[in-house]
Amino acid sequence: HSHGVITHACILNRRLHLSKSKNTKFNESGQLCVFHLVSSVWSFYILVTEGYLLHPSSLWENYPHSHLRFQVKFFYLTQLAYWLHALPELYFQKVRKEEISRQLQYICLYLLHISAAYLLNLTRVGLVLLFLQYVSELGFHIARLLYFTDESHQKMFDLWAISFVFTRMVTLTLMFLSVGFGLARAENQGLDLEMGNFNTVLIRMTVLLLVCLTQSWLLWKFIRFQLRCWREFRHEQAVRKRTAAKQTLRPLKRDSLAHHENGVLKAENGASPRTKKLKSP
């Protein structure tokens, strides 16, 4: 099955005539599209069956949530396994050096947040945040695949931009609501490793700070990306205007009356002009 996917990708890349950097990003988006789609559907199914969507207060009530149902535990272990396998995959795929740092950043961020949610028994709120993140990322990779197949398809990026900002806002709101207020009002304050209780002021503040820093960093990168796109668009518009102006200002000498084709004088309608007969005196 994997050989078939690779073969289709190679054929598609030849048809699209992508550069090496675009080829890498195209293959990356193709793989991540499948992963994010499966993870989005899976996490949404768990949120519905566990009843977290209908009862948002269950995200922080009855903490610690140390006794996990099999489907929740299996989801988290699968997520950790996927992002851990992505690290050696960078070496085997022979990713370019400038791409490695970018990919390492988001792989390590996923590993850090997923393992923190799992180890600190914040699995419920972690599930909601992962679902939102995966849906947003799915939109981005679909937009990028469409853009590489046809560069006129840019509307998907606008939809993704809206969903990206919305995801950041909802993530911060949920974290402050569940960790900042919900757990702060819980009765069982204090560190208890046997019970799996990590509800202390220091841990709560550390978790909130980590999430705030990550979301701020993602927003900063997003704003830089949008500004770069805007600058490139303005530059392209300026180049088009200059070329259009040069074409209009170009003097039309012979083209106004006749066209020269292969050194032969041709009239406007393409017929050779007839020589006038000289009147005899």
Kinemage of the C-alpha trace (Angstrom):
@kinemage 1
@onewidth
@group {chain A} dominant
@subgroup {mainchain}
@vectorlist {calphas} color= white
{ca his a 1} P 0.000 0.000 0.000
{ca ser a 2} L 2.852 2.425 0.920
{ca his a 3} L 4.630 1.662 -2.385
{ca gly a 4} L 1.411 2.526 -4.244
{ca val a 5} L 1.111 5.865 -2.401
{ca ile a 6} L 4.774 6.692 -3.170
{ca thr a 7} L 4.296 5.790 -6.855
{ca his a 8} L 1.182 7.992 -7.151
{ca ala a 9} L 3.034 10.834 -5.409
{ca cys a 10} L 5.980 10.508 -7.838
{ca ile a 11} L 3.672 10.541 -10.896
{ca leu a 12} L 1.797 13.572 -9.522
{ca asn a 13} L 5.047 15.415 -8.778
{ca arg a 14} L 6.263 14.842 -12.354
{ca arg a 15} L 2.988 16.174 -13.736
{ca leu a 16} L 3.104 19.237 -11.493
{ca his a 17} L 6.836 19.902 -12.136
{ca leu a 18} L 7.451 20.858 -8.498
{ca ser a 19} L 10.806 22.051 -7.202
{ca lys a 20} L 12.622 20.035 -4.522
{ca ser a 21} L 11.438 22.241 -1.641
{ca lys a 22} L 7.845 22.256 -2.930
{ca asn a 23} L 8.058 18.518 -3.548
{ca thr a 24} L 9.042 17.964 0.114
{ca lys a 25} L 6.183 20.155 1.356
{ca phe a 26} L 3.718 18.485 -1.010
{ca asn a 27} L 4.615 14.999 0.276
{ca glu a 28} L 4.559 16.253 3.876
{ca ser a 29} L 1.084 17.748 3.441
{ca gly a 30} L -0.194 14.588 1.764
{ca gln a 31} L 0.916 12.428 4.695
{ca leu a 32} L -0.266 14.870 7.377
{ca cys a 33} L -3.654 15.319 5.672
{ca val a 34} L -4.413 11.637 6.257
{ca phe a 35} L -3.113 11.709 9.839
{ca his a 36} L -4.995 14.888 10.815
{ca leu a 37} L -8.207 13.669 9.211
{ca val a 38} L -8.097 10.334 11.078
{ca ser a 39} L -7.107 12.012 14.367
{ca ser a 40} L -9.845 14.681 14.029
{ca val a 41} L -12.591 12.109 13.429
{ca trp a 42} L -11.235 9.820 16.170
{ca ser a 43} L -10.928 12.572 18.807
{ca phe a 44} L -14.401 13.929 17.934
{ca tyr a 45} L -15.872 10.425 18.319
{ca ile a 46} L -14.287 10.128 21.790
{ca leu a 47} L -15.544 13.587 22.816
{ca val a 48} L -19.092 12.629 21.821
{ca thr a 49} L -19.105 9.130 23.359
{ca glu a 50} L -17.471 10.310 26.594
{ca gly a 51} L -20.016 13.153 26.896
{ca tyr a 52} L -17.469 15.973 27.148
{ca leu a 53} L -19.192 18.129 24.512
{ca leu a 54} L -22.611 18.091 26.194
{ca his a 55} L -21.097 18.704 29.644
{ca pro a 56} L -18.128 21.106 29.317
{ca ser a 57} L -17.746 21.318 33.111
{ca ser a 58} L -16.678 17.640 33.059
{ca leu a 59} L -13.355 18.828 31.594
{ca trp a 60} L -12.233 19.927 35.078
{ca glu a 61} L -14.759 18.406 37.500
{ca asn a 62} L -13.811 15.286 39.523
{ca tyr a 63} L -10.114 15.907 38.905
{ca pro a 64} L -7.755 13.944 38.843
{ca his a 65} L -8.916 11.973 35.822
{ca ser a 66} L -6.444 9.171 36.462
{ca his a 67} L -8.756 6.273 35.510
{ca leu a 68} L -8.975 6.447 31.744
{ca arg a 69} L -11.213 4.378 29.533
{ca phe a 70} L -9.430 2.169 27.014
{ca gln a 71} L -10.326 4.298 23.955
{ca val a 72} L -8.928 7.471 25.591
{ca lys a 73} L -5.694 5.785 26.707
{ca phe a 74} L -5.254 4.105 23.329
{ca phe a 75} L -5.778 7.448 21.537
{ca tyr a 76} L -3.085 9.177 23.609
{ca leu a 77} L -0.575 6.322 23.229
{ca thr a 78} L -1.177 6.262 19.456
{ca gln a 79} L -0.608 10.029 19.253
{ca leu a 80} L 2.643 9.810 21.202
{ca ala a 81} L 3.789 6.854 19.077
{ca tyr a 82} L 3.102 8.757 15.835
{ca trp a 83} L 5.036 11.881 16.821
{ca leu a 84} L 7.896 9.808 18.254
{ca his a 85} L 8.159 7.869 14.993
{ca ala a 86} L 8.257 11.205 13.123
{ca leu a 87} L 11.694 11.990 14.642
{ca pro a 88} L 13.724 9.148 13.021
{ca glu a 89} L 11.566 9.590 9.914
{ca leu a 90} L 13.307 12.945 9.311
{ca tyr a 91} L 16.585 11.047 8.866
{ca phe a 92} L 15.189 8.253 6.683
{ca gln a 93} L 13.336 10.668 4.405
{ca lys a 94} L 16.561 12.656 3.924
{ca val a 95} L 14.844 15.938 4.695
{ca arg a 96} L 16.780 19.095 3.776
{ca lys a 97} L 18.686 20.818 6.604
{ca glu a 98} L 16.602 24.007 6.487
{ca glu a 99} L 13.406 21.911 6.705
{ca ile a 100} L 14.623 19.800 9.654
{ca ser a 101} L 14.554 22.677 12.176
{ca arg a 102} L 11.010 23.654 11.137
{ca gln a 103} L 9.710 20.098 11.395
{ca leu a 104} L 11.567 19.431 14.661
{ca gln a 105} L 9.846 22.445 16.223
{ca tyr a 106} L 6.287 21.257 15.682
{ca ile a 107} L 7.092 17.563 16.389
{ca cys a 108} L 8.618 18.492 19.766
{ca leu a 109} L 5.696 20.823 20.556
{ca tyr a 110} L 3.179 18.045 19.895
{ca leu a 111} L 5.171 15.587 22.022
{ca leu a 112} L 5.493 18.099 24.866
{ca his a 113} L 1.793 19.029 24.989
{ca ile a 114} L 0.410 15.505 24.509
{ca ser a 115} L 2.730 13.964 27.125
{ca ala a 116} L 2.014 16.822 29.575
{ca ala a 117} L -1.765 16.334 29.204
{ca tyr a 118} L -1.376 12.561 29.662
{ca leu a 119} L 1.044 12.628 32.625
{ca leu a 120} L -0.723 15.472 34.490
{ca asn a 121} L -4.137 13.784 34.043
{ca leu a 122} L -5.456 16.695 31.957
{ca thr a 123} L -6.594 14.265 29.269
{ca arg a 124} L -10.118 15.665 28.891
{ca val a 125} L -9.200 19.243 28.098
{ca gly a 126} L -6.239 17.890 26.123
{ca leu a 127} L -8.611 15.938 23.874
{ca val a 128} L -10.639 19.048 23.037
{ca leu a 129} L -7.515 21.072 22.280
{ca leu a 130} L -6.053 18.306 20.096
{ca phe a 131} L -9.324 18.067 18.147
{ca leu a 132} L -9.325 21.838 17.483
{ca gln a 133} L -5.643 21.828 16.531
{ca tyr a 134} L -5.981 18.876 14.154
{ca val a 135} L -9.019 20.358 12.372
{ca ser a 136} L -7.138 23.639 11.874
{ca glu a 137} L -4.010 21.836 10.614
{ca leu a 138} L -6.110 19.679 8.285
{ca gly a 139} L -7.457 22.866 6.675
{ca phe a 140} L -3.922 24.197 6.181
{ca his a 141} L -2.572 21.047 4.518
{ca ile a 142} L -5.607 20.745 2.220
{ca ala a 143} L -5.099 24.397 1.220
{ca arg a 144} L -1.399 23.758 0.540
{ca leu a 145} L -2.102 20.660 -1.586
{ca leu a 146} L -4.667 22.599 -3.645
{ca tyr a 147} L -2.223 25.485 -4.044
{ca phe a 148} L 0.546 23.197 -5.330
{ca thr a 149} L -1.810 21.557 -7.858
{ca asp a 150} L -3.080 24.955 -9.044
{ca glu a 151} L -1.672 28.249 -7.745
{ca ser a 152} L -4.959 30.038 -8.416
{ca his a 153} L -6.574 28.074 -5.548
{ca gln a 154} L -5.874 30.501 -2.692
{ca lys a 155} L -9.325 30.896 -1.109
{ca met a 156} L -8.728 27.847 1.107
{ca phe a 157} L -5.863 29.754 2.758
{ca asp a 158} L -8.329 32.507 3.721
{ca leu a 159} L -10.632 29.946 5.361
{ca trp a 160} L -7.664 28.379 7.121
{ca ala a 161} L -6.505 31.804 8.389
{ca ile a 162} L -9.913 32.386 10.032
{ca ser a 163} L -9.939 28.902 11.581
{ca phe a 164} L -6.339 29.352 12.793
{ca val a 165} L -7.091 32.551 14.735
{ca phe a 166} L -10.357 31.038 16.043
{ca thr a 167} L -8.471 27.936 17.274
{ca arg a 168} L -5.914 30.067 19.146
{ca met a 169} L -8.654 32.076 20.867
{ca val a 170} L -10.709 28.994 21.835
{ca thr a 171} L -7.579 27.205 23.094
{ca leu a 172} L -6.644 30.070 25.410
{ca thr a 173} L -10.249 30.495 26.611
{ca leu a 174} L -10.622 26.782 27.390
{ca met a 175} L -7.308 26.601 29.236
{ca phe a 176} L -8.093 29.619 31.442
{ca leu a 177} L -11.615 28.311 32.058
{ca ser a 178} L -10.605 24.746 32.979
{ca val a 179} L -7.149 25.172 34.561
{ca gly a 180} L -7.221 28.812 35.674
{ca phe a 181} L -10.738 28.796 37.202
{ca gly a 182} L -12.104 25.233 37.283
{ca leu a 183} L -9.161 23.502 38.966
{ca ala a 184} L -8.432 26.563 41.136
{ca arg a 185} L -11.897 26.151 42.757
{ca ala a 186} L -11.558 22.381 43.266
{ca glu a 187} L -11.424 21.086 46.830
{ca asn a 188} L -8.504 18.691 46.402
{ca gln a 189} L -5.641 21.190 46.211
{ca gly a 190} L -2.115 19.843 46.622
{ca leu a 191} L 0.336 17.367 45.130
{ca asp a 192} L -0.511 13.678 45.497
{ca leu a 193} L 1.475 11.380 43.186
{ca glu a 194} L -0.358 8.208 44.259
{ca met a 195} L -3.742 9.709 43.430
{ca gly a 196} L -2.335 11.437 40.343
{ca asn a 197} L -3.308 14.848 41.654
{ca phe a 198} L -1.156 17.696 40.322
{ca asn a 199} L -3.545 20.498 41.249
{ca thr a 200} L -1.106 22.997 42.741
{ca val a 201} L -0.752 26.724 42.011
{ca leu a 202} L 2.770 26.243 40.615
{ca ile a 203} L 1.784 23.450 38.201
{ca arg a 204} L -1.362 25.304 37.098
{ca met a 205} L 0.604 28.480 36.384
{ca thr a 206} L 3.321 26.497 34.551
{ca val a 207} L 0.735 24.775 32.345
{ca leu a 208} L -1.013 28.079 31.556
{ca leu a 209} L 2.311 29.785 30.819
{ca leu a 210} L 3.377 26.942 28.508
{ca val a 211} L 0.109 27.087 26.552
{ca cys a 212} L 0.138 30.919 26.376
{ca leu a 213} L 3.734 30.966 25.105
{ca thr a 214} L 3.002 28.315 22.484
{ca gln a 215} L -0.154 30.070 21.233
{ca ser a 216} L 1.637 33.445 21.154
{ca trp a 217} L 4.540 31.924 19.206
{ca leu a 218} L 2.127 30.330 16.705
{ca leu a 219} L 0.280 33.653 16.273
{ca trp a 220} L 3.566 35.506 15.779
{ca lys a 221} L 4.630 33.012 13.068
{ca phe a 222} L 1.184 33.285 11.470
{ca ile a 223} L 1.350 37.112 11.353
{ca arg a 224} L 4.858 36.961 9.818
{ca phe a 225} L 3.596 34.475 7.218
{ca gln a 226} L 0.618 36.707 6.327
{ca leu a 227} L 2.820 39.816 6.056
{ca arg a 228} L 5.271 37.986 3.792
{ca cys a 229} L 2.417 36.855 1.536
{ca trp a 230} L 1.038 40.399 1.467
{ca arg a 231} L 4.470 41.837 0.526
{ca glu a 232} L 4.883 39.234 -2.245
{ca phe a 233} L 1.397 40.040 -3.557
{ca arg a 234} L 2.140 43.794 -3.565
{ca his a 235} L 5.452 43.143 -5.358
{ca glu a 236} L 3.724 41.016 -8.036
{ca gln a 237} L 1.082 43.722 -8.523
{ca ala a 238} L 3.795 46.383 -8.928
{ca val a 239} L 5.683 44.234 -11.477
{ca arg a 240} L 2.469 43.653 -13.469
{ca lys a 241} L 1.710 47.390 -13.502
{ca arg a 242} L 5.251 48.216 -14.717
{ca thr a 243} L 5.112 45.633 -17.523
{ca ala a 244} L 1.640 46.830 -18.564
{ca ala a 245} L 2.842 50.453 -18.595
{ca lys a 246} L 5.873 49.552 -20.758
{ca gln a 247} L 3.663 47.764 -23.275
{ca thr a 248} L 1.297 50.743 -23.608
{ca leu a 249} L 4.154 53.262 -23.906
{ca arg a 250} L 5.981 51.237 -26.591
{ca pro a 251} L 5.808 53.238 -29.927
{ca leu a 252} L 3.720 51.553 -32.618
{ca lys a 253} L 5.561 52.521 -35.824
{ca arg a 254} L 5.096 49.865 -38.448
{ca asp a 255} L 2.331 48.034 -36.591
{ca ser a 256} L -0.062 50.945 -37.016
{ca leu a 257} L -0.284 50.561 -40.789
{ca ala a 258} L 1.301 47.259 -41.719
{ca his a 259} L 3.062 44.193 -40.328
{ca his a 260} L 6.433 42.817 -41.401
{ca glu a 261} L 6.483 39.048 -41.693
{ca asn a 262} L 9.780 37.426 -42.711
{ca gly a 263} L 10.926 40.599 -44.385
{ca val a 264} L 7.814 40.852 -46.603
{ca leu a 265} L 5.533 43.822 -46.197
{ca lys a 266} L 1.979 42.737 -45.251
{ca ala a 267} L -1.071 44.942 -44.898
{ca glu a 268} L -3.464 44.843 -41.909
{ca asn a 269} L -5.619 42.130 -43.467
{ca gly a 270} L -2.606 39.957 -44.244
{ca ala a 271} L -2.710 40.528 -48.061
{ca ser a 272} L 0.233 41.977 -49.904
{ca pro a 273} L -0.397 45.610 -50.802
{ca arg a 274} L -0.874 46.183 -54.552
{ca thr a 275} L 1.421 48.628 -56.254
{ca lys a 276} L -0.421 51.542 -57.835
{ca lys a 277} L -0.347 51.680 -61.626
{ca leu a 278} L 1.404 54.731 -62.919
{ca lys a 279} L -0.728 56.776 -65.302
{ca ser a 280} L 0.876 57.353 -68.615
{ca pro a 281} L 1.449 61.021 -69.373
